[in-house]
């Protein structure tokens, strides 16, 4: 349940070209950060300073009040101690908990970061072209960009620190839990060329997934329109009146009756398009925490756009980040998703049995193997004069022999 720290408003600077450049505060070496233990890639905890100028709503309030009310991932006892210890400062000077924030103040928080562990499966370099395109195979569990609780355990930072790249320009962005092929420009011009090809629909994307149930034989096409219903939750849905045109082709490769391996060709590029269309068809990706979640969607799991029968609107305010279009119909569902996510975070925090001796914060428990990925893999991307593919993940290899010849040779 990663969250961006609200003070983290500054962009990384000081890098040039395609290799790491020297800077006044050099980036840590990979050997100082990364290690494997318990079947996971881990990061040694480290201090990191977040900085931002005072927001308008903070002015006139005490520094303790602002942190307690705005940054709720820690309690008032921690923030009071952090202020007294000099970990929270205003204008790079120590303050007391009752110090009032004024306009243009620079607020900083030096925090002891504990990044979540990720899969030890290495990030594979598939190809690096002379024109400046880097093709990689991203494992599930690793986000593309530093965000929330993830920083060094991200694709960008791993490529910088373990492989020596910098100034990277990702063209396609995969969700943290999705694995597979990524196209990354080593320069802005190359990234713009490929992005233009995507906008012009000159790039064919091919995915493999594992769904719940016995997917029907033959080519299945879903053309239901999709829209975002809650930006904060990154939750999307089929909406026939307000959604954007969307089209995905599916073909079953293998089934054992309870699960099926399915080949997917999205013809448009809506967020979570494959996941939403499969849910609508009644065959959600089997381990998808968003769209194969009976606690949120009910027993029908959103098939044919059906909402749980017990989701009734009430007079409570609408959840934050809810899309305006037809928003009222989705308020109960979004509330259920928010409650489910909050509960998962409470459970995770409650299961932590270790306390850091530097910051006294309980450590999150390690993710279970089934929490490291969803069964959705970006297998191949093909464009004008080029085509790149990855190996199939273990959960899909039993279906490799069933991929039609024209798909293998595309």
N, C-alpha and C positions, 0 to 999 in steps of 0.2 A: 504494500500500500504506500507507494512512494509519493512524497509531497515536495514540491519546490519550496525551499526556504524563502520566506517573504522578503528577506534582506538581499537575496541573491540577484541583484540587478545589473551587475557589471559583467561585461564580456571579456573573455580571455584575449590578451594582446601579447605582442612581442614575438610572433612567429612569422617566418617568411619562407617562400618556396615550398618544396615538397619534402624537405627533411627538417628535423628539429633545429632551430637556430638558437644561438647562445642568447641568454637574457640575464638580467641582473639577479633574478631569483630563479636559478635553473630548475626545471622540472625534476622530480625525484626519479631515480633509476628504477626500472622495472624490478630489479632484484631486491630493492629496498621496500617495495610495496606488495608484490604478489607472492602468494604461497598457496600450496594445496594442502588440505587437511580434511579428513573425514569425507573424501570424495567430492569436494567442492573447491572452487578457486576463491580465495579470500584475499582481503586487503588488510594490512596492518592498520589499526586505528591511527588517526592523525588529527592534528588541529587544523582548522580551516576558518578563515575570517570572512564573514558576510558583511557587506557594507551597502548602505543606501542613504540618501538624503531623506529627512523627515517628510512624511506624507501629510497632507493638509489635515486629515482627521486626527493626527497624533499631536498637533501643536496645542499647547496648553495643558497636556496631560502628563502625569509623571512617567518616568521611564519604566518603573515596575508595572504600572497599570497597563501601559501599552503592550508590554511583552506578555503579561498574563492574559489579557483579553484578545490580542491579535494572534499570538503564536501558541496555540493550545496543545502542542505536542509534548510540552513539559509543564510541570506544576509551578506554583508561586514560590515554593521553597527553593526549587532549583534556581529560578530567575533571581531571587533575592541574594542567594549565595554567589551567583555568577556576577552580579553587579558589584558586590562587596569585594570579590576576588579580582576585579578588573577585567573579566572576560567580556563584559558588556560596557562599552564606552560611548561618550558623546564627544565628537570633535577630537578623537584620539586622546581624551583625558578621562581619568577615573572620576566616577560620579557616585552619588548615593541613591538609594531606591526612590527617594522623594524628589529627585531632580526633575524639573519641568522641562519638557522638550519645547524648543522654540523653532521658528521658521528657519529653514536652511541648515539646521543642525545635521551633521554627519553621524549616523548611528551605526555602530559596528558590534558584531557579536562573534567572538572567537569560540568556536564550538568544537568539541571533540567528536569527530565523525566516525561512525561505525557503519561501513557500507555493507549491504546485504551480500552474502556469498552468491556465486553463480556457478553454472556448470563448469567443470574442468575441461570440457571438450574444447579444443583450440579453435580459434578463428582462422579459417583456411583462406589462403590467397589462391584464388582460382586462376586469375590472369592479370597481368599488368601490361597495357598496350603502350606502344611508342607514342601514340597520340595523347596519352594522359588519362586513360580510363583504368581504374582499379576495380577488379571484380572479386568479391569475397563471398564466402559461405558463412553466414552468421548462425551460431547456435542459438537455440531458445534460451531464455532467461536473461539475455544481455541486451540492454537498451541501446539504441543507436547513439543518442546524444547524452551527455551528463544531464541528469534531471532528478529531482526528488532526493532520495537517499543514495542514488547512484552517481558516482563521478568517475573514478578510475576504472571501475568495472563497467565500462561502456565501450562500444565499438570504436568510437573516435579516439578515446584515450588509449585503448589497447593498441590500435594501429600506430599511435604516436610513440608510446613508450616501449612496446615490444618489437615493433617493426620499423620504427624510424621515420614514419610519415608525419607531415603536418600540413596545414591549410587544405583540409579535405572538404569536398563538396558533395555530400550524399545526394543522389538523384532520386532513388526510391527509398522510402522509409518503412521498415517493417516494425510491427509492434514488438514490445519486449519479449513476449512469450512465443512469437512466431519465428521460425527458423528459415534459413534459405538464402537465396542469391540476392546480393546487393550490388548496385552500380554506384561507384563513387568517383567523382571527378578529381583529378590531381591538380586541376586548374579550373578557374571559373568559366573559361571559354568552352572547355570540353563538357562541363556540367550543363551549360546552357544549350549546347547542341543536342544532348540526349534528352534534356527536359522538353525541348521543342518537339522532338520526335514523339515523346509521350503525349504531349498536348494534341498533336496532329494524328494520334492513334496509329502511328507507324511502328509501334513496338507491341509485340505479342507477349503477354505474360501467361505462364503456365504453372499451376500449383497442384500439389497433391495433399489430400487430407484424409482423416479417418473419422467417419461419422457414426452416430448411433443409429442402429436399425439396418434393415436390408434395403439398401438403395435400389430403385428400379433399374432394369437393364435398358440399354439404348441411350441415345443422346437426350438429355433433359435440359430444357432451356427455361430460365427464370428471368422475366423482364419486369419484375415489380419495382416501382420507384422507391428510392431510399432517401431518408433525411435524418439529420441529427435531432434527437429529442432532449439530450442533456449533455452540453459541452463538457461540464465539469467531470462527468462520469464517463465521457467518451462513449455514450450509449446511442445507438442508431436503430432505426426501425423501417419497415415497409409502411409507406403512407401514400395511398393511391391518389389523394387530392393535393398534397403539398410536397411530395417527394420529388427528387430529381431522377431523370431517366437512367435506368441501370439495367445491364444485361450480363448474365453469366451463363456459360454452357458447362454442363456436367456430364460425366460418363463414368459408370461404375467399372472399376478394374478388378475388384475381388470382394467377396463377402463370405462370412462364416455364419450368417443368419442374425447375429446380434450386433455386429459392426461391419462396416464396409469401407474399403479404400476407394476414394473417388478422385478422378482427374478433373481439374477445374480450369476454365479459360474465361477470365473476366474480360469483357469487351469494353467496359467503362471502368472508372477508377474511383468509385465512392468509398469512403471510409468504412471498413469492416464489411465490404460488399459480399464477399464469399460467405462470411459467417452469418450475416443477416439473411441472405437468400437461402442458405441451407436450413436455417431455423424456420423460415417461412414455409419451406417445402416439407418440414416435419422430420428432417434428418440433421440435427445440429451436430457440430463437431463435438465428439463425445466427451472431451475433457475441457470444454470451453467454459470458464467461470462466469462469463457475461451472458451468453446466449443458450447455454445448456444448464440452466440453474432453476430447478423446480421451486426452490425457496422464494424466488422472485417472480418467475413467469407462470407458476402453477403446473399442474400435471400435463397440460397440453404443450407446454414449453414454447408458447408463441406460434404454434403451427397455424398457418393461414391467417396470421395476424391476430389470433384470439388472445384476449387478455384474461387473467384470472378472474373468476366470477366474484370473488370477495373484495376486489379492489374498488371501493366506493369513495368518491370525493367527499371531503369534509371541509370545515371552515378554516383549517390551518393554512398558513401562508404557503405559497408554492415553493418547491425546492429551488435553491439557487442554481443558476446556469441552465434553466429549462428553456428550450426553444419556444418562441412565441406562437408559431403556427400550430393550431390545434392542441395547444399545450395542456388545457384542462383535462383532456381525455387521458393524458399520460401521467398526470401528477401522482396518482396512487402508486403506479408502477415505479416511478422514479424514487418515491419515498421508500418503497420496499428495497430497491437496490441500495440506496444510501444506508438504510438500517442494516442490511446484510453486510455491506462493506465495513461499517463501524463495528459490527459484531465480530467480524473476522479479525480486525485490528485489535480489539479487546482480548480476544482469545489468544492471539499471537503474543501480545504483551504479557498476558497472564501466564503463558507457558515459559517465559524466559526465566531461567534459573541461575543466570550469572549476572553480576553487577560489576561495572567497570570501576577500577580503583582510582581512575583519574576524574571521571565525571559523575560517578554514582548512579548512572542510568542503567536499568536492567537491559541486557542484550536480548534482541529478538531471537527466537529459536530458529534453527536452520530450516530452510524450506525442504519439504519432502520431495522425492524424485518426481512425483506426479505434478508438483507445483512449478517445475522448472520450464515447462513448455506446454503449448497446446499442439494438437496434432494437425498443424497446418504448416506446409513447407513450400516456399517459393522455389520451384524446381528449375525453371528455365525462362530466360528473357531473350527474345530475338528481335533484331531491328534491321535496318537497311545494310546488308552486307556483313552482318555479324550475328552470332548466336552463342550464348554461354549457358552452361547447365552445371548443376551440382550433383553429387552422389545423392541417392535417396536415403532418408533417415531409416534407422533400424525398423521402426514400426510400419514402414511402407515397402520394405524390400520384397516381401512375399508377393507383392503385386507387380513387380518390375517386368516380369515376363508377359504380363497382360497389356502393357502399354502398346497400342497399335503401332505398326511399323512407321506410318506417316508421321506420328507424333515423335517417335524416337529420332527420325531423320530430319525433322523440321528445322 
